[in-house]
Amino acid sequence: MFIHLGGDVVVPAKDIIAIMDVKSSGISHKTKEFLKTADDEGFIVKISQDEPKSFILTERDNKTVIYLSPISSVTLFKRSNFLDDVSLK
């Protein structure tokens, strides 16, 4: 199954490691440092020009990619749970 992260970006659900809220995560110094380092090393993909509401940590083929999404972490989490509900039926 795939999850739409915003814009034209869709990723396999199995590749998602974490879905994080930007506002609550932005408070942590360690998280800010992590995102800054990831940006410096080219691991961040900004999905749209809109203010990011969440970031999604993914890994595929031993390559880490962090997506900055204009969609809230709550909405993305609901989408991932929807996929679990569908697969159980």
Buried (B, 14 or more C-beta within 10 A) or exposed (E): EEBBBBBEBEBEEEBBEEBBBBEEBBEEEEBEEBBEEBEEEEBBBBBBEEEBBBBBBBEEEEEEBBBBBBBBBEBBBEBBEEBEEEEEE
